[in-house]
Amino acid sequence: MKAVLLAGAASLSLAGAPLDAKKRAPVAEIPLAEQGLVDNVNGYTLDGKGALVRFTGLLIDRDGKVVHLLKSGDTRPQRPDFKLDGKGRTLLPGLIDAHGHVQGLGEQALSLDLTGTKSLAEAQARLAAYAPAHTGSAWIRGGGWNQETWKLGRFPTAADLDAIVRDRPILLERIDGHATLANSAAMAAAGISAKTKDPAGGRIERDAKGNPTGLFVDSARALVEQAAPARLPRERDQAFAAAQDILLADGITATCDMGTSVEDWEAMRRAGDLGRLRLRVVSYAFGLEPALAVAGTGPTPWLYAGRLRMVGVKFYGDGALGSRGAALKQPYADAPGQKGTLFNDDAKLKNLMSRAAMDDFQVAVHAIGDAANAEVLDAINELSDTYKGDRRWRIEHAQIVDVKDLPRFAQHGTIASMQPSHATSDHKMAIARLGPDRLGGAYAWKAMLDLKVPLAFGSDYPVEDPNPFAGLADAVTRQDAAGDPPGGWLPEQKLTLTQAFAAFTIGAAYAAKAEDKVGSLEPGHYADFILVDRDPFAVDPAALRETKVLETWVGGQRAWMKK
């Protein structure tokens, strides 16, 4: 086969040969014509200890895996099957988001998106423009609102929506995914009234007379959402396709899907069956029922050439800070009568985790407040006596942790799956919710690393922007895009760029039990990589945040290219 340039190819499989480590020359038993060469790059990856490794070329085999990293002066194959000239651009291993919601990201992209709105009036204006332009569905759905950003001083209500649209039911999810705002038509369709009781693990916001205001927190959301028509399979397929495009454009080559339903899994399987699954997805079922329905008696094998696997189960320990659903040991500073909600008592949580571990599912538990984190750590400590081996218990978010509980993460190798952008977007709210004296273990990435806790980074998209370069900038500065607060919030928790980069690559891969396949570009791993417009290790944090992805490759195939 003749050597060709890859520049015009939309999706190309590359092949390569192993190298003799001493001579750095191709071993003769594999023909040179079966090699793929990516050359003339400013390459970075990490070794097993998290140290940076530099290279200028990459050899890839016919299975889309890395054969060898080449340095300047190393022998290149003379007649590779394929060759890509990197033109001196920076090449990085594909970044991994350790915690996201794939279907939610796609649905947000295809519905009323209130992300970034600065006021209630701006959100109402978007609703007013959206409603007449989207009449194909009887219900209006969307999300991304944040009353803290609006500086509203209260939660929004049904009346705020009724002022714009009264004749169609509306459901709008809060940005953290832990509260839903409904208008009067939606509450009427769901049969919600003052007599409706708060469910366990949830709260219906009420006025002084006990009437529902339209806000449903955590498990109470189901009371109103169950009245909305289920999304059709084609709508789910469209949402998955939209999410996949967004993630690949951001340089995400693999992601953990935290809370996969049976319907979500079916949409991903349809994409795989049709050859449209370009992203790697490690799935964590939304509770035991979908895990057992999809995977049966244990994690699935890798499907579609390592593109899809259900490896674990996700449970909820509590809610979120924004809706005051996060379970705290002491009352909220700005709501003294509230301490948030634990979704399960100790015995029930341990039973759920035990049932999942019994079938060797990896267990991931959402815990934001210090009371919830302590409850999950207690459960892990007790269950570890029974379920030994490489369990890799995960705590998702680990945002507010009692300082005395921080060392307990390392006790059983519990993974702290955290999101840098939460700290920069939450810091004002966190101070208001807890007060300045209860933040010693808040968003404590550096403390986790110092205690030898496995650290994995993600974004919790669509709660936050999935762009990992924004997350990297947040991790090293503890400041948002506007540079707020000066010097960084709780600056003692800043990370170096290499540490943050590791959490988005090898750390996230380890958290997903996929470190033998992805996370770095060491030989034997899939050739998942990105080409970017700057060297992130040679620019200041402000420029780091603005990094643009030029190409995204998954398994030796170009999956996305900037137009």
Secondary structure, 3 states (H helix, E strand, C coil): CCCCECCCCCCCCCCCCCEECCCCEECCCCCHHHCEEEEEEEEEEECCCCCEEEEEEEEECCCCEEEEEECCCCCCCCCCCEEEECCCCEEEECEEEEEECHHHHHHHHCCEECCCCCCHHHHHHHHHHHHHHCCCCCCEEEEEECHHHHCCCCCCCHHHHHCCCCCCCEEEEECCCCEEEECHHHHHHHCCCCCCCCCCCEEEEECCCCCEEEEEEECCHHHHHCCCCCCCHHHHHHHHHHHHHHHHHCCEEEEEEEEECHHHHHHHHHHHHCCCCCCEEEEEEECHHHHHHHHCCCCCCCECCCCEEEEEEEEECCCCCCCCCCCCCCCECCECCCCCCCCCCHHHHHHHHHHHHHCCCEEEEEECCHHHHHHHHHHHHHHCCCCCCCCCCEEEECCECCHHHCCHHHHCCCEEEECHHHHHHHHHHHHHHHCHHHCCCECCHHHHHHCCCCEEECCCCCCCCCCHHHHHHHHHHCCCCCCCCCCCCCHHHCCCHHHHHHHCCHHHHHHCCCCCCCCCCCCCCECCEEEECCCHHHCCHHHHHCCCEEEEEECCEEEEECC
